[in-house]
Amino acid sequence: MAAALCIRSQAFDETGFLDGAPEAVRPFLKELRASQLFEVFIQTHIELPAEARPPRASPPALVLGRRL
């Protein structure tokens, strides 16, 4: 499995996140995981119930119904 967000029962699986990544990128992912911004991302997009998550913005091309 690539370095995708690993989810188990709606909780972030840090071990799976790191173990699923190529060895060469694991040091970077460990640093990323330690960042405050990534923690906020996890809380907002993974651990919150779907109803509590902020709405996602649609790309302008989809909203306008045409390609940019």
Secondary structure, 3 states (H helix, E strand, C coil): CCCCCCEECCEECHHHHHHCCCHHHHHHHHHHHHCHHHHHHHHHHHHCCHHHCCCCCCCHHHHHCCCC
